[in-house]
Amino acid sequence: MADTFHIAILGTRFGEPDIEREILSDFQIQFTLDSGHTSENIVKNAKDAEIILAGGSPKFTAHVIRRLPKCRGIIRLGIGVDTVDKKIATEQGIIIANVPNYATEEVSDHAIALILASMRKLFQAHRSISSGNWGIKPISPLFSASDQTLGIIGFGKIGQALARKIFPMGFKLLVHDPFAEEETVSRQNAKMVSCAELLKQSDIITLNAPLLDTTFHLINAESIETMKRTAFLINTSRGELIDESALIAALKSGRIAGAALDVFEKEPLTLDNQLLTLDNVILTPHISWYTLQATKRMRIIASQEAARLLNGKRPLNLVNPEVFHEQK
């Protein structure tokens, strides 16, 4: 009789694991599904799992990982792996993989939507007309794209897609990314600059960088002070890139013109968050990655990675290769 493997799919609301079951049809699989985000949810539903397919919010801390004795692999249903304690997982011999590039077009599209909605003050205009006002005065001033400098912090696949799509509108593009090649930046009609220069010169700043020690609270009270008072801040990457309390203070005081955020320091956003009280912000619930097509791509790729692990093969998107080498 074939071995039965246990796979836990956590932090999602996909419904039946039909895609996963089809991709993994060569194996006898017991699936456990749970949409919860707490440590207790993870341990309760994954304590017997060999492989975990992990959505965006559940945090795999040291405390959680050490309570998953059968876990061989954690496959992130997404790009970022900052929700997994890589050091502890590696020490425990747990392979970490992710699903990069599945939503490059979707995230860059969402960033552009937030840029244009901010620049054209669409939500302010909607609130104004809903209040019985009419005309330009409540949303003045607006600026042409050809007069605006867009600063892109983080120039990986998403940052490059954003630049490629938005440049024809007339924006001047500045880029800061210590890992990007000068040639890659210039090929997208952009100019490489320091972070300080980008913050100072940009009319709109979009964050497309991963969460690292060097990017945590990259936008803080000090960096906001260097920005234009007319600047807009856009974030579709990770909430922790911004010191949220400093941003709220800047938005309240008019130190910057506005912000459009798809990600937050603590998710889900709670109803007592002061961002919800401000008129100069646009908020979306961490959906920049989402389309029906992107979700299907993500699930297929993650399931294929799970199949590789069960077959003893190296995942294509391996985050901690040292573990795999030790197990071979």
C-alpha positions as CSV (number, residue, x, y, z in Angstrom):
1,M,0.0,0.0,0.0
2,A,1.4,3.4,-1.0
3,D,2.4,5.8,1.7
4,T,-0.1,8.6,2.6
5,F,1.4,12.1,2.8
6,H,-0.1,14.9,4.7
7,I,-0.1,18.3,3.1
8,A,-1.5,21.4,5.0
9,I,-2.7,24.4,3.0
10,L,-2.8,27.3,5.4
11,G,-3.8,31.0,5.3
12,T,-5.9,30.7,2.2
13,R,-9.6,30.5,1.1
14,F,-9.1,28.5,-2.1
15,G,-11.9,26.0,-1.3
16,E,-11.4,22.4,-2.4
17,P,-7.8,21.5,-3.3
18,D,-8.8,20.4,-6.8
19,I,-5.7,21.9,-8.5
20,E,-3.4,20.5,-5.9
21,R,-5.0,17.1,-6.0
22,E,-4.7,16.9,-9.8
23,I,-1.0,18.0,-9.8
24,L,-0.2,15.5,-7.0
25,S,-2.3,12.7,-8.4
26,D,0.7,10.3,-8.3
27,F,0.7,10.4,-4.6
28,Q,-1.7,9.4,-1.8
29,I,-2.4,12.8,-0.2
30,Q,-4.3,13.8,2.9
31,F,-5.1,17.5,2.7
32,T,-5.8,19.8,5.6
33,L,-7.1,23.3,4.8
34,D,-7.4,26.2,7.2
35,S,-7.7,30.0,6.6
36,G,-6.5,31.0,10.0
37,H,-3.4,33.1,10.7
38,T,-2.5,32.4,14.3
39,S,0.3,30.2,15.7
40,E,-2.3,28.0,17.2
41,N,-3.9,27.5,13.8
42,I,-0.6,26.5,12.2
43,V,0.4,24.0,14.8
44,K,-3.1,22.5,15.1
45,N,-3.5,21.9,11.4
46,A,0.1,21.2,10.4
47,K,1.6,19.3,13.3
48,D,1.5,16.0,11.2
49,A,2.2,17.6,7.8
50,E,5.2,16.7,5.8
51,I,4.7,19.7,3.5
52,I,2.9,23.0,4.2
53,L,1.6,25.3,1.5
54,A,1.6,28.6,3.3
55,G,-0.4,31.7,2.4
56,G,0.8,35.2,3.1
57,S,-0.3,36.0,6.7
58,P,0.6,33.0,8.9
59,K,3.9,33.6,10.6
60,F,6.3,30.6,10.9
61,T,8.3,31.8,13.9
62,A,10.8,29.7,15.8
63,H,8.1,28.8,18.3
64,V,5.9,27.5,15.5
65,I,8.5,25.7,13.5
66,R,9.8,23.8,16.5
67,R,6.3,22.4,17.0
68,L,6.2,20.9,13.5
69,P,8.2,17.7,13.9
70,K,7.2,16.0,10.7
71,C,7.6,19.0,8.4
72,R,10.0,18.5,5.5
73,G,9.1,21.6,3.5
74,I,7.3,25.0,3.6
75,I,6.3,26.3,0.3
76,R,5.2,29.9,0.3
77,L,2.1,30.6,-1.8
78,G,3.7,33.9,-3.0
79,I,7.0,35.6,-3.5
80,G,8.1,36.9,-0.1
81,V,9.5,34.5,2.5
82,D,9.8,37.0,5.4
83,T,6.9,35.2,7.1
84,V,9.2,32.2,7.7
85,D,12.1,32.2,10.1
86,K,14.7,30.9,7.6
87,K,17.4,30.4,10.2
88,I,15.3,28.1,12.4
89,A,13.7,26.3,9.5
90,T,17.2,25.6,8.1
91,E,18.4,24.4,11.5
92,Q,15.4,22.0,11.7
93,G,16.2,20.7,8.2
94,I,13.1,22.2,6.6
95,I,13.3,23.1,3.0
96,I,11.8,26.5,2.1
97,A,10.6,27.3,-1.4
98,N,8.5,30.1,-2.9
99,V,6.6,31.0,-6.1
100,P,8.3,34.0,-7.7
101,N,7.0,35.7,-10.8
102,Y,3.5,34.3,-10.8
103,A,1.9,37.8,-10.3
104,T,4.5,40.2,-11.8
105,E,2.0,41.8,-14.2
106,E,-0.8,41.9,-11.6
107,V,1.3,43.6,-8.9
108,S,2.8,46.2,-11.3
109,D,-0.8,46.8,-12.7
110,H,-2.1,47.5,-9.2
111,A,0.8,49.8,-8.4
112,I,0.1,51.8,-11.5
113,A,-3.6,51.9,-10.6
114,L,-2.7,53.3,-7.2
115,I,-0.3,55.8,-8.8
116,L,-2.9,57.2,-11.2
117,A,-5.7,57.2,-8.6
118,S,-3.4,59.2,-6.3
119,M,-2.1,61.6,-8.9
120,R,-5.6,62.2,-10.3
121,K,-7.1,62.3,-6.7
122,L,-9.9,60.0,-7.9
123,F,-11.1,58.9,-4.4
124,Q,-11.1,62.5,-3.2
125,A,-13.1,63.5,-6.3
126,H,-15.6,60.7,-5.6
127,R,-16.0,61.8,-2.0
128,S,-16.4,65.4,-3.1
129,I,-19.1,64.8,-5.6
130,S,-20.9,62.4,-3.1
131,S,-21.0,65.3,-0.7
132,G,-22.7,67.5,-3.2
133,N,-19.7,69.4,-4.5
134,W,-18.9,70.0,-8.2
135,G,-15.9,71.1,-10.1
136,I,-12.1,71.3,-9.7
137,K,-11.6,73.3,-6.6
138,P,-11.9,70.5,-4.0
139,I,-9.2,68.4,-5.7
140,S,-6.9,71.1,-7.0
141,P,-4.1,71.0,-7.9
142,L,-3.6,68.1,-10.3
143,F,-0.4,67.6,-12.4
144,S,0.3,66.1,-15.8
145,A,2.3,62.9,-15.9
146,S,4.9,64.6,-18.1
147,D,5.7,67.0,-15.2
148,Q,6.0,64.2,-12.6
149,T,9.1,62.2,-11.4
150,L,8.3,58.7,-10.4
151,G,10.8,57.1,-7.9
152,I,10.9,53.3,-7.9
153,I,12.5,51.7,-4.9
154,G,13.3,48.1,-5.8
155,F,13.9,47.1,-9.4
156,G,13.3,43.4,-9.6
157,K,10.8,41.9,-12.0
158,I,7.9,43.9,-10.6
159,G,9.8,47.2,-10.6
160,Q,10.9,46.6,-14.1
161,A,7.4,45.8,-15.3
162,L,6.1,48.9,-13.7
163,A,8.7,51.0,-15.4
164,R,8.1,49.4,-18.8
165,K,4.4,50.1,-18.6
166,I,4.3,53.6,-17.1
167,F,7.2,55.2,-19.0
168,P,5.1,55.8,-22.2
169,M,2.8,58.0,-20.1
170,G,5.6,60.6,-19.8
171,F,6.9,60.1,-16.3
172,K,10.6,60.7,-15.6
173,L,11.8,57.6,-13.8
174,L,14.3,57.3,-11.0
175,V,15.4,54.0,-9.5
176,H,17.1,53.0,-6.3
177,D,18.1,49.3,-5.9
178,P,21.6,48.3,-4.6
179,F,21.2,44.9,-6.4
180,A,20.2,46.3,-9.8
181,E,22.5,46.6,-12.8
182,E,23.0,50.1,-14.3
183,E,22.3,48.6,-17.8
184,T,19.0,47.1,-16.6
185,V,17.9,50.4,-15.2
186,S,18.9,52.4,-18.3
187,R,17.2,49.9,-20.6
188,Q,13.9,50.8,-18.9
189,N,14.5,54.5,-19.6
190,A,15.3,55.1,-15.9
191,K,18.1,56.7,-14.0
192,M,19.9,55.0,-11.1
193,V,20.2,57.3,-8.0
194,S,20.8,57.0,-4.3
195,C,17.8,56.5,-2.0
196,A,18.3,59.9,-0.5
197,E,18.2,61.5,-4.0
198,L,15.2,59.6,-5.0
199,L,13.2,60.6,-2.0
200,K,14.2,64.2,-2.5
201,Q,13.4,64.5,-6.2
202,S,10.3,62.2,-6.7
203,D,6.8,63.4,-6.9
204,I,5.5,59.8,-6.5
205,I,7.5,57.1,-4.7
206,T,6.6,53.5,-5.2
207,L,8.0,50.7,-3.0
208,N,8.7,47.4,-4.8
209,A,11.4,46.0,-2.6
210,P,11.6,42.9,-0.5
211,L,11.5,43.0,3.3
212,L,15.1,42.8,4.5
213,D,17.0,44.1,7.5
214,T,18.1,47.0,5.3
215,T,14.6,47.8,4.1
216,F,12.7,47.5,7.4
217,H,11.2,51.0,8.1
218,L,13.0,52.4,5.1
219,I,10.3,55.0,5.1
220,N,10.4,56.6,8.5
221,A,10.0,60.1,10.1
222,E,13.5,61.1,9.0
223,S,13.2,60.0,5.4
224,I,9.7,61.5,5.1
225,E,11.2,64.8,6.1
226,T,13.3,64.7,2.9
227,M,10.3,64.2,0.6
228,K,8.4,66.8,-1.2
229,R,5.3,68.1,0.6
230,T,3.4,67.3,-2.6
231,A,4.7,63.7,-2.8
232,F,2.6,60.6,-2.8
233,L,3.8,57.3,-1.4
234,I,2.7,53.9,-2.9
235,N,3.4,50.5,-1.3
236,T,2.5,47.1,-2.9
237,S,5.5,45.2,-1.5
238,R,5.6,44.7,2.3
239,G,4.0,46.9,5.0
240,E,7.1,46.8,7.2
241,L,9.0,48.9,4.7
242,I,7.1,51.8,6.2
243,D,7.0,53.1,9.8
244,E,3.3,53.3,9.9
245,S,3.1,55.7,12.9
246,A,5.5,58.1,11.2
247,L,3.4,57.9,7.9
248,I,0.2,58.6,9.8
249,A,1.7,61.6,11.5
250,A,2.9,62.9,8.1
251,L,-0.4,62.4,6.4
252,K,-2.3,64.1,9.3
253,S,0.1,67.1,9.3
254,G,0.2,67.5,5.5
255,R,3.9,66.8,5.4
256,I,3.3,64.7,2.3
257,A,0.2,64.9,0.0
258,G,-1.0,61.3,0.3
259,A,-0.4,57.6,0.3
260,A,-1.8,54.5,-1.4
261,L,-1.2,51.2,0.4
262,D,-2.0,47.6,-0.4
263,V,0.1,46.2,2.5
264,F,0.4,47.1,6.2
265,E,2.7,46.5,9.2
266,K,0.0,44.4,10.8
267,E,-2.5,42.4,8.7
268,P,-5.4,42.2,8.5
269,L,-5.9,45.9,9.1
270,T,-7.8,46.5,12.3
271,L,-10.7,48.9,12.5
272,D,-8.9,51.1,15.0
273,N,-6.1,51.8,12.6
274,Q,-5.9,55.6,12.1
275,L,-5.2,55.2,8.4
276,L,-8.9,54.5,8.0
277,T,-9.8,58.0,9.3
278,L,-7.7,59.9,6.8
279,D,-9.0,61.4,3.5
280,N,-5.6,61.5,1.8
281,V,-5.0,57.7,1.7
282,I,-6.2,54.9,-0.6
283,L,-6.2,51.5,1.1
284,T,-6.6,48.0,-0.5
285,P,-6.5,44.7,1.4
286,H,-3.3,43.1,0.1
287,I,-4.8,42.2,-3.2
288,S,-2.3,43.5,-5.7
289,W,-1.2,39.9,-6.5
290,Y,-4.7,38.7,-7.1
291,T,-6.5,37.7,-10.3
292,L,-8.1,34.3,-11.1
293,Q,-5.3,33.6,-13.5
294,A,-2.5,34.5,-11.1
295,T,-4.1,32.4,-8.3
296,K,-4.2,29.4,-10.6
297,R,-0.6,29.8,-11.7
298,M,0.5,30.1,-8.0
299,R,-1.3,27.0,-7.0
300,I,0.0,25.0,-9.9
301,I,3.6,26.0,-9.3
302,A,3.4,25.4,-5.6
303,S,1.9,22.0,-6.1
304,Q,4.6,21.1,-8.7
305,E,7.2,22.1,-6.1
306,A,5.5,19.8,-3.5
307,A,5.7,17.0,-6.0
308,R,9.4,17.5,-6.5
309,L,9.9,17.4,-2.7
310,L,7.9,14.2,-2.4
311,N,10.0,12.7,-5.2
312,G,13.2,13.7,-3.4
313,K,14.0,16.3,-6.2
314,R,15.3,19.8,-5.7
315,P,12.6,22.5,-5.8
316,L,13.1,25.0,-8.7
317,N,12.6,27.9,-6.3
318,L,14.7,26.8,-3.4
319,V,15.3,29.4,-0.8
320,N,17.7,27.5,1.5
321,P,19.7,25.2,-0.7
322,E,22.0,24.1,2.2
323,V,19.2,22.0,3.6
324,F,18.6,20.2,0.4
325,H,22.3,19.3,0.0
326,E,22.4,17.9,3.5
327,Q,19.4,15.7,2.8
328,K,20.7,14.3,-0.5
